[in-house]
Amino acid sequence: MTLRAFATDPEDGIKGVEVISLTLKPLLDGAELMTFEADRQTGRSLYERLFEWFQEHNPLTSGFRIQKAVLSVQFHPDEGFGRGKTVPVRLSLPNGCNLKSKTEKERLVCEKYLPIWGLVREV
């Protein structure tokens, strides 16, 4: 089982990134969609749970493609604030992203990191 790694630069203030929802579409008969959501109370990743549930029939390894994903990006607190902001990043095919109208700091995720993480293609 491979967990998704989301490398970041320390100067960008990102504390962590987690996949919290995936919507999958079958490759052959793409009429239906399946959505899986992480239970954040368990402390286990969505990838771990899918492997546990499906083992060698894991939909992430064959027969399905990711149609939509939601990432949770947690920022370190800004100086003078006790709590960092958590931003949900919603991605969908063919080219949807919910960060276009957000703050500069939040758009950084879309503009810098999504290409680095291999989640979008640069044009």
Phi, psi and omega per residue, in radians:
M1 nan 2.324 3.117
T2 -1.974 2.203 3.041
L3 -1.528 2.553 3.141
R4 -1.315 2.228 3.119
A5 -1.776 2.390 3.139
F6 -2.161 1.539 -3.130
A7 -1.259 2.456 3.104
T8 -2.391 2.807 3.069
D9 -1.586 2.334 -3.089
P10 -0.960 -0.610 -3.090
E11 -1.178 -0.230 3.134
D12 -1.516 -0.139 3.008
G13 1.311 0.370 3.137
I14 -1.585 2.139 -3.115
K15 -1.438 -0.683 -3.127
G16 -3.001 2.801 3.136
V17 -2.357 2.379 -3.120
E18 -2.451 2.447 3.015
V19 -1.435 2.125 -3.098
I20 -1.950 -0.211 3.116
S21 -2.735 2.433 3.056
L22 -2.342 2.328 3.009
T23 -1.974 2.161 -3.055
L24 -1.947 2.589 3.126
K25 -2.197 2.310 3.109
P26 -1.094 2.483 3.131
L27 -1.220 -0.675 -3.054
L28 -1.484 -0.950 -3.118
D29 -2.012 1.493 -2.977
G30 -1.443 0.576 -3.112
A31 -1.401 -0.734 -3.078
E32 -1.700 2.747 3.060
L33 -2.146 2.590 3.051
M34 -2.124 2.320 3.123
T35 -2.051 2.324 3.096
F36 -2.099 2.334 3.134
E37 -2.168 2.455 3.135
A38 -1.309 2.506 2.979
D39 -1.696 1.805 -3.020
R40 -1.205 -0.229 3.134
Q41 -1.293 -0.413 -3.086
T42 -1.404 -0.364 -3.099
G43 1.332 0.194 3.134
R44 -1.924 2.535 -3.096
S45 -1.311 2.795 3.072
L46 -1.071 -0.651 3.104
Y47 -1.093 -0.749 3.104
E48 -1.074 -0.766 -3.122
R49 -1.138 -0.754 3.129
L50 -1.084 -0.730 3.104
F51 -1.090 -0.769 -3.134
E52 -1.082 -0.780 -3.098
W53 -1.239 -0.750 -2.963
F54 -1.886 -0.290 -3.130
Q55 0.810 -2.068 -3.071
E56 -1.265 -0.122 3.103
H57 -1.824 0.406 -3.107
N58 -1.006 2.159 -3.114
P59 -1.138 -0.295 3.104
L60 -1.325 -0.298 -3.092
T61 -1.747 -0.279 3.098
S62 -2.941 2.536 2.997
G63 1.497 -0.134 -3.119
F64 -2.420 2.720 2.998
R65 -2.180 2.678 3.123
I66 -1.354 2.125 3.132
Q67 -1.663 -0.678 3.129
K68 -2.473 2.623 3.066
A69 -2.539 2.577 3.022
V70 -2.169 2.172 3.072
L71 -1.868 2.564 3.023
S72 -1.892 2.027 -3.133
V73 -1.886 2.043 -3.122
Q74 -1.811 2.198 3.118
F75 -1.697 2.605 2.978
H76 -1.131 2.681 3.118
P77 -1.122 2.511 3.012
D78 -1.238 2.695 -3.113
E79 -1.011 2.287 -3.135
G80 1.619 -0.087 3.118
F81 -2.022 2.469 -3.068
G82 -1.435 -0.296 -3.028
R83 -2.368 2.413 3.090
G84 -1.426 2.747 -3.122
K85 -1.505 2.475 3.031
T86 -1.962 2.212 -3.063
V87 -2.046 2.154 3.022
P88 -1.391 2.294 3.107
V89 -1.942 1.998 -3.122
R90 -1.792 2.157 3.137
L91 -2.097 2.489 3.070
S92 -2.613 2.639 3.080
L93 -1.365 2.518 0.126
P94 -1.527 -0.441 -3.079
N95 -2.721 0.709 -3.111
G96 -1.606 2.423 3.063
C97 -2.690 2.333 -3.066
N98 -1.538 0.122 -3.040
L99 -1.720 0.034 -3.038
K100 -1.092 -0.521 -3.100
S101 -1.869 0.368 -3.088
K102 -1.646 -3.017 3.124
T103 -1.211 2.890 3.136
E104 -1.037 -0.725 -3.140
K105 -1.093 -0.713 -3.137
E106 -1.271 -0.648 3.111
R107 -1.145 -0.455 3.096
L108 -0.929 -0.688 3.134
V109 -1.043 -0.835 -3.095
C110 -1.191 -0.771 -3.013
E111 -1.414 -0.638 -3.086
K112 -1.696 -0.889 -2.927
Y113 -1.503 -0.582 -3.131
L114 -1.019 -0.745 3.041
P115 -1.132 -0.711 3.134
I116 -1.075 -0.722 -3.119
W117 -1.350 -0.045 3.127
G118 1.322 0.402 -3.094
L119 -1.680 -0.252 3.034
V120 -2.450 2.764 3.061
R121 -1.729 2.378 3.094
E122 -1.354 2.498 3.125
V123 -1.941 nan nan
